[in-house]
Amino acid sequence: MISRDFLETSARKTLRIIALVLLASSMLSVLLAGVTLALSPNMSLIVLLINGVAISLCSGLTIALARYKLWQMILPLVISIVFVEISTALILPEVKVVVMPFLAVVVLLASLGNSRSFTITILLISTILAMLLIGMPWSLPISNTMGDLLVPIQIVVVGALIVVMWGISDRLMSSQSIALAMVEQRVTEADAARIQAEAARVEIEQQALEQRRLLDLVQALELPVMPVDDDVLVVPLVGSLDSRRMIALRQEILDAVSRQRIRMVILDLTGITLIDTAVAKALMETAQAIRLLGAQTLISGIRSSVAQTLASLNTGIDDLRPVQNLGAALDRARAERLRN
């Protein structure tokens, strides 16, 4: 959405331009009326002079109120134009038709305030005032002949009206163009952000997939359960063993024994240098569970420190059949198969 600050700034610029145009045109009218009045005094020229001064003062006031609220900037111009319309209709009826379109400028000025109620109020007042002034069949009984000055005044008024209307439409079109450019920029930025977010999402998914593959690899390395023959399962253990790893390893071994009808499980501890009591107990429980499934457990590659920990438990040791190394364990497994 276009910011309210941008719209208000654009409206203020438009009001300043209109005020400057009205100030310049009114000062020109004052100059013409003043020169003519000095040569030929006339009530019509005095009215014209007063109108020009009023518009000049109100235009200057609008410029001075640039930092105030929009309706406060608009109000002096509206008052001055309405004053000129009424005085012209009463005293200078010959230029009434020329200046009457300025009531449309009043409505346009009110619309710059970005207040619907304010604009509608000014619209109603301007419409009623225009109907009354145009339909008014009389004027004040004052000598109001402008003579040769009528044509120049009409030219100035019409020129000012055209310039003011052009200024309003030009600023509105400029504001619309800037607003559209801002919208297009926001859309472009949103598209770029969406593309970046999509790229980030794809990258995160790829990283998650790669992380999952690494976790699967680590889990496979942590739980190395390999069938050697149809009924022999080798479990080479390396690194450090903890309770979490032993629980997962026991589940993996028991599932393989049950699923593949394994007869012999070889636990190779060659890569294990030290275990604690909890891990040793878990090894004993694993061997007991394997025996309950109808299989036997061979344990190979036991180091002296590991042997001491296992012996200190004094329970479940009969479920473990120790051999010197993995090769000897495989030879015993094949020999027992031949005997059976």
N, C-alpha and C positions, 0 to 999 in steps of 0.2 A: 504494500500500500504506500501511496505517496504521503510523505510526512506533512502534518499540519503546518509545521514551521515553514516548509517550502511554499505552500499555498499562501500563507499569510505574507511572506516576504515578497512574493510575486504581486499580490494585491497592493501592498504598500508602494512598490515601484510604479505600478499603474496609476495609483492615486497621485503620486508626485508628478508624473508626466502630465496628467490631466490638469493638475493645479498650475503647473508651469505654463501650459498652453492657454488656460483661461486667464492667468495673470498677464501674459504677454498681450493677448487680444484685448483684455479690458483696459490695460494701460494705453494701448493704441487708440481705443475708443475715447478714453479720457483726454488724450492728447488732441484728437480731432475735435472733440466737443469743446475743449478749452480754447483752442485757437479760434474756432468758429464763434464761440460765445463772446470772445473778446471783440470780434469784429461786428457781430450782430446778436445782441442779447435776445434770448428766446427761452420760454419756459421748458420747451421740449429739450433744449440743449442742457438745461439745468438737470432735468430728470435723467437724461442720458449720462451726464457727468456723475450724478449720484449713483446710478446703477454701476457704472464702471468702477467707481471707487469702492462700492460694496463688494463687487466680485474680486477686485484686487486684494482687499483686506482679507476676505474669507479664503481666497486661494493661498495667500501668504500664511494665514493661520493653519490651513491644512498642512502646508509644508512644515511649519513649526511643530505640529503635533505628530510628527513622524514616529515618535517612540511611544505614543499612547495607543489605546485600543483602536481597532479599525473603525468602529462606528463613530468614535470621536473625531477621527480624521475626515470621515465622510460628511458628518453633520454640517460643518461650516459651508461646504460647497452646496449641499442641498438647500440650506436656508438662503444662501445668496441667489441661487437660480430661481427658487420660488418667489423671492422678493422681486427679482427682475421681471418675472413673468406677470406678477400682479400689477406692478407699477406700469409696465408697458401696456397691458391690456386696458388700464384705466386712463392713461395719459397719452400714450403713443399708439393708438390703434392701427396706424398705417404699417407698423412693423410687427404687429402682434402675430401674424401668420408666420413670419420669419423666425421669431424667437420661440414660438410655441413648441417646436420639436425638442427644445432643450429639456422638456419634461421627461422625454424618453431617456435622456442622459442621466436625469435624477434616478430613474429606476435602475439603470445600469450601474450607477455608482453604488446604490444600495445593495445590489447583488454582490459587489466585491466584499461586503462585510461578512460573508459566509454565515449569515443568519437568516433563515427562511422567514421567521416571523417579522423581522425588521424589513426585509424586502417586500413582503406582502403588504405591510402597513404603508410603506412609501408608494407602492403601486396603487393601492386604493386611493390614497390622498392625491396622487398625481392625476389619476383618471378623473376623479370628481372635479378637481381644480381645472383640468383641461376642458371638460364639458361646460363648466360654468363660465370660464373666460371666453371660449369660442362662441358660446350661445348668448353672451351678454350683448344686448343691442345698443348700449349706451356707453358713454365715457364721460370723464369729468369735464366741465365747461371751462377748459383752459386752452389758451392759444397753443396749439401743439404742431404747428407747421414746421417741419424740419428743412424744407427747401432742398437746396442742392446737396445737403449733407445726408439725405436719406439713402441715396445709392451707395456711397462709401460705407455707411453704417451697416447696410444690408450685406454688403460684400464681406465686411469684417465678421459679422455675426454668422453668416453662412460658412465662411472659411473656418471660423473657430469650431462650429458644429461639426464640419467634416473632419477637421483634424482631431477633435476629441473622440468622435466615433471611430476614426481610424486607430487612434492611440489605444482605445479600449479593446478593439478587435485584435490589433497587433499584439498587445500584451497577453490577451487570452490565448491567441494562437501560439505565441512563444511559450507560454506556460504549459499549454497542452503538448507542444513538441518536447519540451524538457521533461514533462511528466511521462510521456511515452518512452523517451530515451531512458529515464530512470527505471521504468517498468521493464524495458528490454534488458537493461543492465542487471536488474534484480533476477530476471528470468535466466540470463546467462550465468550469473553467479550461482543461482540455485541448481542449474544443470551441471555446472562444474563441480559443485559440492556433492551432487548426487553421484556423478561419475567417480569422484574421489572416494565417496562412501562405499560405492559398489566395489571399487578396486580394493579398498581396505578390507571389505567383507570377504572378497575372494582370497586375499592374502591371508587373512585370519583363518579361513577355512583350510587353506593349504598348510599353514603352520600347525593347525590343530591335527590335520591328517598326518603330517610328518611326525608330530609329537606322539600321536597314537601308534604310529609304526615303530618309533623308538621305544615306546613303553612295551609294545608287544615283543620287540627284540630283547629288551632287558628282561622281561618276564620269561621269555624262552630260555635266555641264558641263566636266569636265576633258577629255573625249574627244568633242568636238562633230563628228560625222561626219554630213553632211546631203546626201542626193542632191537635186540641183536638177532636172536633166532625167533622161531614162532612162539616159543613159550618162555623166553628169557628176556628180562628187562634190566638194562644197565642205567644206573643213576650216578653219573660222576659229579661230585660236589666240589666246588672251588670257592675261594674267597672266604668271607666271614658268614657264619650262620647265626641267625637270630630267631626268636620265637615266631615272628610274622612269616618269615621265609619257610620255616619248618612246617608251619600249619598249611601253607599253600602247597608245599612240596608233598606232604603226606596225602592231601586230597588228590593231587595229580597222580600219585603212584597208585592209590587205591582205585581210582577210576580206571586207570590203564589195566590193572590186574583184573578187575571185574569185567571190563569190556573185551580184553584180548585173551582171556583165559591163560594168564601168565602162571608158570609153574615155579620160576625162580627169579628173585629180585636181587640184583647186586648193587649194594651201596658202596661206592668207591670214595674213600675219604683221603685219597692221596694229596689232594689240593687243600686240605683243611689242616691247619697247624694248631688251632686251639679252639675249644668249645667250652661253654659254661654249663652249669648244672641243668638249667632249663632246657637247653638245646639237647643235651645228652638224654634227658628224660623224654624229650619229644622223639628222639631216635628210637628209644626203647618202645615207646607206645606205637610208633609206626611199624616196627617189626612185629609187635603183637597183633596189630590190626591186619597185617599181611598174612600172618599165620591163620587168623580167623577166616580169611578168604580162601584158604587151602593152598597157599604158596609158601615157599621158604625164603629166608633172607640170608644172603652172604654179605659180609662186610669186609672190604679190602683196603689196604693202604693205611692201616691205623698207625698213627704216630704215638710216641710214648706219652706225650701230654694228654692226648685224646683218650688213650687207653686208661690212664689214671682217673680221668673224670668219669668214664663209663663204669669202671670198677667200683668207684666210690658210691654208686647208687645201690648196689647189692640187690637189684631187682630187674627182671626182664632180660638178664644177660644170656639166659639159655636160648632166647629167641634169635640171637645173633650168632652166626657161624663165621668166625673170623678166618680169613686167608691172607697170605702175605701181600699179594698185589692183584691188579685187575686181570692179568694174564692167567694167574693161578685160579682165580675165581671163574673165568670163562672155561678153563680146562675142567674144573670140577663140575660145572653145570652141564657140559657136554658128556662127561663120564657118567653122571647120574642119569642123563637121558638114555644113554646106551644100556645101562643096567635095567631101566624100566621098560 
